[in-house]
Amino acid sequence: MSRKRAIVYLLAAALFWSLGGLLIKLVSWNPVAIAGARSAIACGFLLCFFRPRLRFTRLEVLGGLAYAATVVLFVLANKLTTAANAILLQYGAPVYVALLSQWFLGEVPSRFDWISVVLVVGGMVLFFLDQLSLGNMLGNFVAIGSGIAFAFLIVTLRMQKDAEPLQSVFVGNLFAALAGLPFCFGPFPGGWSLTGLVLLGTVQIGLSYLLYAQAIRKVKALEASLIPMIEPVLNPLWVFLAFGESPGRFALLGGGVILLAVFFRYLLGDSQTVIPRGGQPGSPRGDSSPR
């Protein structure tokens, strides 16, 4: 797979992730139960495309735990604080990835990378400026935890670029399904709720991570955290088209900043060089292997 194709896969993954807000609105059920059932359905979906050979290696388990923590903590954060706070604080992930990728992968972000991170995070603040509040501090910390878990997920998947990153995604869905199981008792959703739940498991989680796990083999960890930042921009678009909920001025401005930052990052990024830790300058950014 080429790097350009990997970027297309990441864009598609972000597009499918962005359907979550719309689809979750269709499901009338306990939020943690939704997260667990969604992951259980995703496991079945992934089995249609690959045969997991689970050895439960250290990286598989760490990646699986990071995945489960990401989705479960995000659901809890939405219960404990505002949705805007939860999304903004989770999407601090690129900052954590920029730090972790240096320590664990030897992928040293360039000055251009840091500028992109600052612009994207700044755009996120603008995007949710009208909706931000102090909220519940416990919920805010849980949302930060979800962002840190997402960063660890990206790094552990990248560390498996020469193996099968999808193994960790499958293990993570198993863990998340088990975590949601105690909340699944009672009336099972039917009708539109069931339709939304199936789409969440197959498209919003299953297909998106199927593409993401393939793409992360060919792009650096920081790149794999920056492109998905278009997800929160697309999320309210689908809600607007379906329910007529229009975003505010700051949301439009912030969304524009995010899209432009991501666009120029990948338009100009190929001309940048990477200076690996302890290495020499001159490695093209298109070379995805850490030195």
N, C-alpha and C positions, 0 to 999 in steps of 0.2 A: 504494500500500500504506500502511495506517495504521501508527502506531507500535506499537499493541497487537498487530497481526498480525505485525509484525517481531519483537517479543519472543517470540511463540509460535514463530516460525521458529527463533529462537536456542535456545529450550528444546528444540525438536525436534532441532536440530543437535547439542546437547550430549548428548541421549539416544542418538543414533546413534553419536557418538564414543565413548560409554561402552561400546559393545559390543566395542571393540577388544581388551580384555583377554581376554574370553571367546573371541572368534574366533581370536585369535593362538594360543591354547592348542590349537586344532584343527589348526594348520598345522605340520607337521614339515619345516622348511627353514631355510636360513640367514636370520637376521633382516634383514640388509640386502637380501637377495634378496626377502624378503617385502615390505619397504617399496617396492622398485622395481616388483615385479610388481603390487602393490596400486595404485600410481599409474598404471601402464600400463592396467590394467583401468578405473580411474577416468576416464582420458582417453576411452576408448571409451564409457563410460556418459554422460559429459557431452556427447559429440557427439550423443547421442540427443535432447538438450533444447535445444541452441543451436548455431549455426554460428559458430565462432570466426573473427574477422576480425583476425588477428594482425598488428599493425603493429610489434610489438616496440619500443614507446615506452619511455621511461625508466621510467615508473611500472609498466608491464607487466612489464618485465624485473626491476626491483627487487622487485616483489611476488612474481614467480615465484621469484627467488633466495631471498627470505625464506621462502616456502612450502617449497621444497626443503630449505633449511637446517633448518627447524623439524622436519620429519619424519625426515630422515636423522640429524641430531644427536641426536634423542631416541632413535632406535634404538641409536646408538653409546653413548649414556649408559647405556642399559639393559644393554649388554654390559660397560661399564667400572665401573659402580657399582651399588648396590642399586636395585631398581625404585622403592622408596619415595623414596629420595633423588632419583632422576631426575624423578619426577612432581612432588614438592614444589618442587624448584628450577626446573623448567620453569614451574610455575604462580606464579612471581613476576612473571609477565607483566603483571598489572594495575598494579603499581608502575611498571614501565617505560612502559606505555601512558599512565599519568597524567602522566608527565613529557614523553613524546614528543608527546602530543596538544596540549600547550600550545605547543610549539615549531613543529610542522608544520601544525597544524589550527586553532590559536587557540581550542581547546575547553578552557577553564579549569575544572578540577575544583573543585567546591564543598567546603565543610567536610564536608557530608553524604557526598559521594563518598569523601573520604579516610577517614572513619569506616568506611564500607562496606568499603574496601580493607583496612584494618587488621583488621577483624573476620573477613573472608574468609581473609586470609593466616594469622591466628591460628588459625582453625578448621582450616586445612590442616596447620599444625604439630601440633595436637592429633590430627588424623586419622591422621597417620603416626608419632606419638610412639613407639609400641611397636616400630616397624620402622626408625627412623632410626639411622644409624651414621656414623662418619667416612667409611667406604667408601674408594674409590679417589679421590684428590683430582682426578686428571685427569678421571675420569668425572663428578665433581661440577661441574667447570668446564665440561665439555661440556654438561651439563644446563642450567647457567645460560645458556650460549650458545644453547641451544634456546629458552629462555624469551625471551631478547632478540630472537631471530629471529621468534618468534611475535608479539611486540609490534610489530616493524617490519611484519610481514604485516598485522596489524590496521590500522595507521596507513596503509599504502599502499593497502589496499582502500578505506578510508574516503576517501582522497584521490581515489578514482575513483568516488565516489558519483554523479556526474553523467554518468559514462561506462558502462563495463561491468566491474565488479570480477571477474566470472567469467573474464575473459580472463587475469588474473594467476593465478587458480587453475589454469586449464588449462595455462598455461606452466609453473607450478610443478610440476604433475604430470609434464609432459614432462621437466623437469630431474631430478626424483626418479627417474623411470623410467630415465633414462640413467645416473644415479649407481648404481643397483642392478643394471644390466645385467651388469657383470663378475662379479657374484656368483651369477648365475642359471644358470651352466653346471652340468651334472651331471643326475642324475635329477630329473625334474619331479614335483612332488607330485600325488598322485591321491587318489581316494576323499574322505574327510572333509577332508583337507588342501586339496584343490582346492575343495571347497564353501566352506570357511572363507575361502580366498583370494578367491574370487569375491564373497562377501558383504562382505569387507573393502573391495574396490575399488568395489563398487556402492552399498552402504548406508553402511558406516562412514566412507568418505571421499567417494565421489561424491555421494550424496544429501545428506549433511550439509553439504558445502561449497556445493552448489547452493542450499540454503536460507540458509546463512550469508552468501553473497555478495549475495543479495537483501536480507537483513535489514539489513546494515551500511549501506545507503543511508539508513535511517530512524532509526538510533540512533547515539549518540555512540560514539567509539572506546572510551572507558572502559567504557561499558555493554556493548559487544560483547566485552570481556574479562572482565567480572564474571559474566555469566550462565553462560558455559561452565564456571565453577568448580564447577557441580554435577556435571560429568562424573566426576571421581574419586570422588564420593560414590556415584554409580550403578554405577560399574565393579565394585566388590566385591559389589554386590547380585546382579548377574547370575552372577558366579562362585559366590556362595553358593547361589543357586537351582539351578545346574547341577552343582556339585561339592561343595556342603556346607561350603565354607571360610567359617567365620563370622568377622566382624570383632570386634576387641577393644573394651573399654570406652571407651578414648580415641578410637578410630575412630568409635564411635557418637556420642560427645559432640562431636567435631570436625565430623562430618557434620551434626549438628543445628545447630551454630553457623553453618556455611556456608549451609545451607538457609534459616535464619531471616534471616541477613544479606541474602541475595539477595532473599528474599520482601519484607522490609520496605523494601529499597532501591527496589523497583519498586512497592510499595504506596504509599509516601510520596514517591517521587521526583518524581511529577508536580506536587507542590505546591512543589517547590524552584525556586529561580531560578538562572540562570546569569549570571555576570558575565564576558562575553567580554573578552579582552585588549584594553584600550583602549576598551571599550564602556561601556554603562550597565546597571545592574541592571534586572531585570524581565522578561527574556526567559523564557518558559515552557520547562521542560525538555522538554516534548513537541516543541518546535521543534528539528529535528535538524540544521539548517544552521548551520555555524559562522559567526560574525560577523566 
